[in-house]
Every structure is written in structure tokens, then in C-alpha cells.
Amino acid sequence: MRSRSRSPWLALALVLACAACGGNDPTGASNAPASHTVSQGGVRHAPGLNTPQQSCTSCHGADLRGGADAPSCYSCHGKKWS
């Protein structure tokens, strides 16, 4: 029975973890441009997401820290590309 009492807390933790990435991001999963057709982790990405230095810099900036049209990739990915 003890594991049942943890279920609501685990569910809440999962919801909060999912909401933490892009929660305040105006171009998050629901507002991503139409060109972002690949869903990964519940967030839409553009094709070429595995090569961001070649594929994402035109909008997300040369250093992927955001540009006029797009947020920083580091807000969700940390220093993955450093």
C-alpha cells in the first residue's frame, strides 16, 4: 500500500518536470513555427535538431542562446552543445 501513496506525488513530479521546460517560452511546443515538425520530449523541433550548429543558428543565434525570432536552446538543453 505504501507505493500507492507515492503515486500522486510521482505524477505531480512528472507534470512539474514536463512543465519546467519551455513553460514560459513563447515559442514552446504549442507555439513553435510550422517548420518545427519533429516532436521530441513533447516539444516541437525543426528537422536537423541533432546538428544544431548547422541547422538552428539562423533563428536561435550563432551560439544557440536565442535570437530575435527564437528562444535560447540552453533554456531546455543546458550546455549540451558546449
N, CA, C and O atoms as a printed pandas DataFrame, in Angstrom:
     atom_number atom_name residue_name chain_id  residue_number  x_coord  y_coord  z_coord
0              1         N          MET        A               1    0.808   -1.204    0.000
1              2        CA          MET        A               1    0.000    0.000    0.000
2              3         C          MET        A               1    0.848    1.263    0.000
3              4         O          MET        A               1    0.425    2.307   -0.497
4              5         N          ARG        A               2    1.993    1.164    0.536
5              6        CA          ARG        A               2    2.838    2.349    0.614
6              7         C          ARG        A               2    3.150    2.913   -0.779
7              8         O          ARG        A               2    3.233    4.130   -0.944
8              9         N          SER        A               3    3.322    2.053   -1.767
9             10        CA          SER        A               3    3.616    2.547   -3.118
10            11         C          SER        A               3    2.436    3.318   -3.706
11            12         O          SER        A               3    2.638    4.221   -4.518
12            13         N          ARG        A               4    1.225    2.981   -3.317
13            14        CA          ARG        A               4    0.060    3.727   -3.792
14            15         C          ARG        A               4    0.067    5.159   -3.283
15            16         O          ARG        A               4   -0.356    6.069   -3.996
16            17         N          SER        A               5    0.534    5.369   -2.082
17            18        CA          SER        A               5    0.556    6.728   -1.537
18            19         C          SER        A               5    1.586    7.597   -2.253
19            20         O          SER        A               5    1.496    8.824   -2.205
20            21         N          ARG        A               6    2.550    6.986   -2.907
21            22        CA          ARG        A               6    3.563    7.737   -3.651
22            23         C          ARG        A               6    3.079    8.128   -5.040
23            24         O          ARG        A               6    3.600    9.070   -5.637
24            25         N          SER        A               7    2.100    7.420   -5.550
25            26        CA          SER        A               7    1.637    7.658   -6.923
26            27         C          SER        A               7    1.249    9.100   -7.200
27            28         O          SER        A               7    1.682    9.652   -8.211
28            29         N          PRO        A               8    0.451    9.737   -6.344
29            30        CA          PRO        A               8    0.106   11.137   -6.643
30            31         C          PRO        A               8    1.331   12.049   -6.654
31            32         O          PRO        A               8    1.402   12.984   -7.452
32            33         N          TRP        A               9    2.281   11.783   -5.785
33            34        CA          TRP        A               9    3.486   12.614   -5.738
34            35         C          TRP        A               9    4.346   12.393   -6.969
35            36         O          TRP        A               9    4.913   13.341   -7.513
36            37         N          LEU        A              10    4.444   11.145   -7.410
37            38        CA          LEU        A              10    5.217   10.869   -8.619
38            39         C          LEU        A              10    4.559   11.507   -9.836
39            40         O          LEU        A              10    5.244   12.054  -10.700
40            41         N          ALA        A              11    3.242   11.439   -9.904
41            42        CA          ALA        A              11    2.524   12.069  -11.011
42            43         C          ALA        A              11    2.734   13.575  -11.000
43            44         O          ALA        A              11    2.957   14.178  -12.050
44            45         N          LEU        A              12    2.665   14.179   -9.836
45            46        CA          LEU        A              12    2.882   15.620   -9.721
46            47         C          LEU        A              12    4.303   15.981  -10.136
47            48         O          LEU        A              12    4.511   16.968  -10.842
48            49         N          ALA        A              13    5.276   15.196   -9.708
49            50        CA          ALA        A              13    6.669   15.456  -10.074
50            51         C          ALA        A              13    6.860   15.365  -11.581
51            52         O          ALA        A              13    7.591   16.166  -12.162
52            53         N          LEU        A              14    6.207   14.394  -12.221
53            54        CA          LEU        A              14    6.313   14.254  -13.666
54            55         C          LEU        A              14    5.705   15.453  -14.386
55            56         O          LEU        A              14    6.287   15.969  -15.340
56            57         N          VAL        A              15    4.556   15.887  -13.940
57            58        CA          VAL        A              15    3.900   17.043  -14.544
58            59         C          VAL        A              15    4.768   18.289  -14.394
59            60         O          VAL        A              15    4.922   19.057  -15.344
60            61         N          LEU        A              16    5.328   18.489  -13.217
61            62        CA          LEU        A              16    6.177   19.664  -12.991
62            63         C          LEU        A              16    7.448   19.600  -13.820
63            64         O          LEU        A              16    7.903   20.620  -14.337
64            65         N          ALA        A              17    8.022   18.415  -13.951
65            66        CA          ALA        A              17    9.232   18.270  -14.756
66            67         C          ALA        A              17    8.946   18.579  -16.218
67            68         O          ALA        A              17    9.744   19.243  -16.879
68            69         N          CYS        A              18    7.827   18.109  -16.722
69            70        CA          CYS        A              18    7.461   18.391  -18.121
70            71         C          CYS        A              18    7.167   19.866  -18.334
71            72         O          CYS        A              18    7.512   20.426  -19.374
72            73         N          ALA        A              19    6.538   20.489  -17.366
73            74        CA          ALA        A              19    6.182   21.903  -17.496
74            75         C          ALA        A              19    7.395   22.813  -17.363
75            76         O          ALA        A              19    7.384   23.937  -17.864
76            77         N          ALA        A              20    8.439   22.341  -16.694
77            78        CA          ALA        A              20    9.610   23.182  -16.454
78            79         C          ALA        A              20   10.320   23.575  -17.737
79            80         O          ALA        A              20   10.889   24.664  -17.816
80            81         N          CYS        A              21   10.298   22.730  -18.721
81            82        CA          CYS        A              21   10.987   23.021  -19.973
82            83         C          CYS        A              21   10.067   23.785  -20.903
83            84         O          CYS        A              21    9.117   23.224  -21.450
84            85         N          GLY        A              22   10.345   25.043  -21.078
85            86        CA          GLY        A              22    9.570   25.847  -22.012
86            87         C          GLY        A              22    8.272   26.388  -21.465
87            88         O          GLY        A              22    7.449   26.900  -22.224
88            89         N          GLY        A              23    8.070   26.288  -20.178
89            90        CA          GLY        A              23    6.827   26.764  -19.602
90            91         C          GLY        A              23    6.567   28.235  -19.860
91            92         O          GLY        A              23    5.419   28.632  -20.059
92            93         N          ASN        A              24    7.606   29.049  -19.860
93            94        CA          ASN        A              24    7.466   30.479  -20.110
94            95         C          ASN        A              24    7.954   30.861  -21.494
95            96         O          ASN        A              24    8.106   32.042  -21.805
96            97         N          ASP        A              25    8.195   29.872  -22.309
97            98        CA          ASP        A              25    8.759   30.084  -23.621
98            99         C          ASP        A              25    7.645   30.378  -24.626
99           100         O          ASP        A              25    6.805   29.510  -24.862
100          101         N          PRO        A              26    7.609   31.557  -25.218
101          102        CA          PRO        A              26    6.545   31.899  -26.150
102          103         C          PRO        A              26    6.581   31.084  -27.438
103          104         O          PRO        A              26    5.597   31.074  -28.176
104          105         N          THR        A              27    7.680   30.404  -27.726
105          106        CA          THR        A              27    7.728   29.549  -28.906
106          107         C          THR        A              27    7.805   28.089  -28.495
107          108         O          THR        A              27    8.390   27.279  -29.214
108          109         N          GLY        A              28    7.236   27.743  -27.373
109          110        CA          GLY        A              28    7.235   26.378  -26.878
110          111         C          GLY        A              28    6.463   25.448  -27.783
111          112         O          GLY        A              28    6.146   25.794  -28.921
112          113         N          ALA        A              29    6.162   24.270  -27.278
113          114        CA          ALA        A              29    5.568   23.205  -28.090
114          115         C          ALA        A              29    4.323   23.662  -28.843
115          116         O          ALA        A              29    4.153   23.300  -30.007
116          117         N          SER        A              30    3.458   24.439  -28.221
117          118        CA          SER        A              30    2.211   24.809  -28.887
118          119         C          SER        A              30    2.375   26.005  -29.822
119          120         O          SER        A              30    1.530   26.208  -30.694
120          121         N          ASN        A              31    3.419   26.793  -29.673
121          122        CA          ASN        A              31    3.600   27.989  -30.493
122          123         C          ASN        A              31    4.802   27.899  -31.426
123          124         O          ASN        A              31    5.197   28.899  -32.026
124          125         N          ALA        A              32    5.379   26.722  -31.552
125          126        CA          ALA        A              32    6.544   26.575  -32.421
126          127         C          ALA        A              32    6.137   26.837  -33.872
127          128         O          ALA        A              32    4.991   26.593  -34.250
128          129         N          PRO        A              33    7.072   27.331  -34.679
129          130        CA          PRO        A              33    6.763   27.576  -36.092
130          131         C          PRO        A              33    6.365   26.283  -36.807
131          132         O          PRO        A              33    6.707   25.188  -36.359
132          133         N          ALA        A              34    5.656   26.415  -37.898
133          134        CA          ALA        A              34    5.195   25.251  -38.665
134          135         C          ALA        A              34    6.361   24.393  -39.160
135          136         O          ALA        A              34    6.195   23.194  -39.388
136          137         N          SER        A              35    7.526   24.993  -39.325
137          138        CA          SER        A              35    8.695   24.234  -39.789
138          139         C          SER        A              35    9.218   23.264  -38.733
139          140         O          SER        A              35   10.021   22.384  -39.045
140          141         N          HIS        A              36    8.776   23.414  -37.509
141          142        CA          HIS        A              36    9.201   22.535  -36.412
142          143         C          HIS        A              36    8.255   21.335  -36.353
143          144         O          HIS        A              36    7.257   21.337  -35.633
144          145         N          THR        A              37    8.603   20.322  -37.127
145          146        CA          THR        A              37    7.716   19.169  -37.319
146          147         C          THR        A              37    8.130   17.932  -36.537
147          148         O          THR        A              37    7.428   16.922  -36.570
148          149         N          VAL        A              38    9.257   17.990  -35.834
149          150        CA          VAL        A              38    9.753   16.833  -35.088
150          151         C          VAL        A              38    9.440   17.034  -33.612
151          152         O          VAL        A              38    9.878   18.009  -33.002
152          153         N          SER        A              39    8.680   16.105  -33.045
153          154        CA          SER        A              39    8.361   16.194  -31.623
154          155         C          SER        A              39    9.374   15.376  -30.840
155          156         O          SER        A              39    9.560   14.186  -31.095
156          157         N          GLN        A              40   10.021   16.023  -29.892
157          158        CA          GLN        A              40   10.978   15.327  -29.036
158          159         C          GLN        A              40   10.779   15.831  -27.617
159          160         O          GLN        A              40   10.914   17.025  -27.347
160          161         N          GLY        A              41   10.464   14.936  -26.736
161          162        CA          GLY        A              41   10.220   15.316  -25.349
162          163         C          GLY        A              41    9.005   16.208  -25.201
163          164         O          GLY        A              41    8.926   16.991  -24.254
164          165         N          GLY        A              42    8.058   16.106  -26.118
165          166        CA          GLY        A              42    6.862   16.923  -26.050
166          167         C          GLY        A              42    7.032   18.331  -26.583
167          168         O          GLY        A              42    6.120   19.152  -26.484
168          169         N          VAL        A              43    8.200   18.616  -27.152
169          170        CA          VAL        A              43    8.485   19.937  -27.708
170          171         C          VAL        A              43    8.793   19.772  -29.184
171          172         O          VAL        A              43    9.535   18.872  -29.580
172          173         N          ARG        A              44    8.215   20.652  -29.996
173          174        CA          ARG        A              44    8.460   20.579  -31.435
174          175         C          ARG        A              44    9.796   21.213  -31.794
175          176         O          ARG        A              44   10.114   22.321  -31.362
176          177         N          HIS        A              45   10.573   20.485  -32.594
177          178        CA          HIS        A              45   11.866   20.942  -33.092
178          179         C          HIS        A              45   11.831   20.914  -34.615
179          180         O          HIS        A              45   10.990   20.242  -35.211
180          181         N          ALA        A              46   12.732   21.635  -35.230
181          182        CA          ALA        A              46   12.866   21.598  -36.687
182          183         C          ALA        A              46   13.705   20.385  -37.082
183          184         O          ALA        A              46   14.508   19.908  -36.280
184          185         N          PRO        A              47   13.532   19.882  -38.297
185          186        CA          PRO        A              47   14.429   18.833  -38.782
186          187         C          PRO        A              47   15.868   19.344  -38.688
187          188         O          PRO        A              47   16.125   20.530  -38.898
188          189         N          GLY        A              48   16.776   18.471  -38.380
189          190        CA          GLY        A              48   18.167   18.876  -38.200
190          191         C          GLY        A              48   18.506   19.173  -36.751
191          192         O          GLY        A              48   19.577   19.704  -36.459
192          193         N          LEU        A              49   17.601   18.836  -35.842
193          194        CA          LEU        A              49   17.821   19.140  -34.440
194          195         C          LEU        A              49   19.051   18.469  -33.865
195          196         O          LEU        A              49   19.578   18.923  -32.849
196          197         N          ASN        A              50   19.523   17.403  -34.485
197          198        CA          ASN        A              50   20.716   16.719  -33.973
198          199         C          ASN        A              50   22.010   17.390  -34.414
199          200         O          ASN        A              50   23.093   17.015  -33.964
200          201         N          THR        A              51   21.900   18.368  -35.282
201          202        CA          THR        A              51   23.067   19.152  -35.717
202          203         C          THR        A              51   22.724   20.637  -35.569
203          204         O          THR        A              51   22.657   21.355  -36.567
204          205         N          PRO        A              52   22.509   21.094  -34.355
205          206        CA          PRO        A              52   22.025   22.464  -34.143
206          207         C          PRO        A              52   22.977   23.545  -34.632
207          208         O          PRO        A              52   22.520   24.602  -35.066
208          209         N          GLN        A              53   24.291   23.316  -34.576
209          210        CA          GLN        A              53   25.232   24.343  -35.036
210          211         C          GLN        A              53   25.093   24.581  -36.537
211          212         O          GLN        A              53   25.443   25.654  -37.028
212          213         N          GLN        A              54   24.589   23.600  -37.263
213          214        CA          GLN        A              54   24.388   23.759  -38.696
214          215         C          GLN        A              54   22.936   24.094  -39.042
215          216         O          GLN        A              54   22.677   24.752  -40.050
216          217         N          SER        A              55   21.990   23.646  -38.215
217          218        CA          SER        A              55   20.584   23.724  -38.590
218          219         C          SER        A              55   19.757   24.775  -37.865
219          220         O          SER        A              55   18.713   25.184  -38.371
220          221         N          CYS        A              56   20.191   25.218  -36.707
221          222        CA          CYS        A              56   19.316   26.040  -35.866
222          223         C          CYS        A              56   19.782   27.474  -35.643
223          224         O          CYS        A              56   19.053   28.286  -35.073
224          225         N          THR        A              57   20.987   27.782  -36.088
225          226        CA          THR        A              57   21.571   29.083  -35.764
226          227         C          THR        A              57   20.903   30.267  -36.450
227          228         O          THR        A              57   20.984   31.389  -35.951
228          229         N          SER        A              58   20.248   30.042  -37.578
229          230        CA          SER        A              58   19.645   31.182  -38.270
230          231         C          SER        A              58   18.544   31.833  -37.424
231          232         O          SER        A              58   18.306   33.035  -37.543
232          233         N          CYS        A              59   17.891   31.073  -36.593
233          234        CA          CYS        A              59   16.847   31.640  -35.722
234          235         C          CYS        A              59   17.278   31.720  -34.257
235          236         O          CYS        A              59   16.988   32.698  -33.568
236          237         N          HIS        A              60   17.971   30.684  -33.791
237          238        CA          HIS        A              60   18.323   30.607  -32.371
238          239         C          HIS        A              60   19.648   31.283  -32.053
239          240         O          HIS        A              60   20.080   31.274  -30.900
240          241         N          GLY        A              61   20.299   31.865  -33.044
241          242        CA          GLY        A              61   21.550   32.589  -32.840
242          243         C          GLY        A              61   22.770   31.711  -33.040
243          244         O          GLY        A              61   22.707   30.493  -32.873
244          245         N          ALA        A              62   23.874   32.334  -33.397
245          246        CA          ALA        A              62   25.117   31.614  -33.677
246          247         C          ALA        A              62   25.579   30.774  -32.497
247          248         O          ALA        A              62   26.196   29.725  -32.679
248          249         N          ASP        A              63   25.280   31.236  -31.287
249          250        CA          ASP        A              63   25.685   30.491  -30.094
250          251         C          ASP        A              63   24.518   29.713  -29.480
251          252         O          ASP        A              63   24.645   29.176  -28.380
252          253         N          LEU        A              64   23.383   29.649  -30.181
253          254        CA          LEU        A              64   22.170   28.944  -29.754
254          255         C          LEU        A              64   21.557   29.524  -28.483
255          256         O          LEU        A              64   20.762   28.864  -27.814
256          257         N          ARG        A              65   21.928   30.753  -28.155
257          258        CA          ARG        A              65   21.411   31.383  -26.933
258          259         C          ARG        A              65   20.196   32.267  -27.211
259          260         O          ARG        A              65   19.808   33.084  -26.376
260          261         N          GLY        A              66   19.610   32.098  -28.369
261          262        CA          GLY        A              66   18.393   32.830  -28.695
262          263         C          GLY        A              66   18.649   33.967  -29.652
263          264         O          GLY        A              66   19.748   34.517  -29.718
264          265         N          GLY        A              67   17.633   34.300  -30.376
265          266        CA          GLY        A              67   17.707   35.393  -31.325
266          267         C          GLY        A              67   16.411   36.168  -31.272
267          268         O          GLY        A              67   15.588   35.960  -30.381
268          269         N          ALA        A              68   16.234   37.047  -32.211
269          270        CA          ALA        A              68   15.024   37.867  -32.244
270          271         C          ALA        A              68   13.782   37.008  -32.454
271          272         O          ALA        A              68   12.697   37.355  -31.985
272          273         N          ASP        A              69   13.938   35.887  -33.159
273          274        CA          ASP        A              69   12.788   35.053  -33.501
274          275         C          ASP        A              69   12.623   33.805  -32.649
275          276         O          ASP        A              69   11.581   33.152  -32.719
276          277         N          ALA        A              70   13.613   33.458  -31.851
277          278        CA          ALA        A              70   13.545   32.178  -31.147
278          279         C          ALA        A              70   14.254   32.249  -29.790
279          280         O          ALA        A              70   15.172   33.048  -29.608
280          281         N          PRO        A              71   13.829   31.421  -28.853
281          282        CA          PRO        A              71   14.444   31.411  -27.523
282          283         C          PRO        A              71   15.787   30.675  -27.535
283          284         O          PRO        A              71   16.157   30.051  -28.529
284          285         N          SER        A              72   16.491   30.756  -26.442
285          286        CA          SER        A              72   17.736   30.038  -26.266
286          287         C          SER        A              72   17.489   28.536  -26.203
287          288         O          SER        A              72   16.567   28.082  -25.525
288          289         N          CYS        A              73   18.299   27.780  -26.897
289          290        CA          CYS        A              73   18.206   26.320  -26.822
290          291         C          CYS        A              73   18.643   25.836  -25.443
291          292         O          CYS        A              73   18.215   24.779  -24.980
292          293         N          TYR        A              74   19.495   26.616  -24.798
293          294        CA          TYR        A              74   20.018   26.241  -23.491
294          295         C          TYR        A              74   18.956   26.289  -22.395
295          296         O          TYR        A              74   19.151   25.717  -21.322
296          297         N          SER        A              75   17.841   26.959  -22.650
297          298        CA          SER        A              75   16.794   27.012  -21.631
298          299         C          SER        A              75   16.242   25.621  -21.333
299          300         O          SER        A              75   15.758   25.370  -20.229
300          301         N          CYS        A              76   16.311   24.726  -22.298
301          302        CA          CYS        A              76   15.877   23.334  -22.070
302          303         C          CYS        A              76   17.038   22.349  -22.104
303          304         O          CYS        A              76   17.032   21.356  -21.376
304          305         N          HIS        A              77   18.036   22.618  -22.949
305          306        CA          HIS        A              77   19.079   21.635  -23.174
306          307         C          HIS        A              77   20.326   21.837  -22.330
307          308         O          HIS        A              77   21.229   21.003  -22.390
308          309         N          GLY        A              78   20.416   22.883  -21.560
309          310        CA          GLY        A              78   21.628   23.129  -20.784
310          311         C          GLY        A              78   22.813   23.349  -21.707
311          312         O          GLY        A              78   22.676   23.973  -22.758
312          313         N          LYS        A              79   23.946   22.852  -21.330
313          314        CA          LYS        A              79   25.163   23.052  -22.119
314          315         C          LYS        A              79   25.456   21.841  -22.992
315          316         O          LYS        A              79   26.616   21.474  -23.183
316          317         N          LYS        A              80   24.418   21.226  -23.516
317          318        CA          LYS        A              80   24.553   20.017  -24.311
318          319         C          LYS        A              80   25.524   20.182  -25.479
319          320         O          LYS        A              80   26.226   19.235  -25.835
320          321         N          TRP        A              81   25.570   21.368  -26.076
321          322        CA          TRP        A              81   26.378   21.548  -27.270
322          323         C          TRP        A              81   27.716   22.231  -27.002
323          324         O          TRP        A              81   28.421   22.584  -27.947
324          325         N          SER        A              82   28.072   22.418  -25.763
325          326        CA          SER        A              82   29.342   23.091  -25.438
326          327         C          SER        A              82   30.508   22.179  -25.678
327          328         O          SER        A              82   31.654   22.571  -25.460
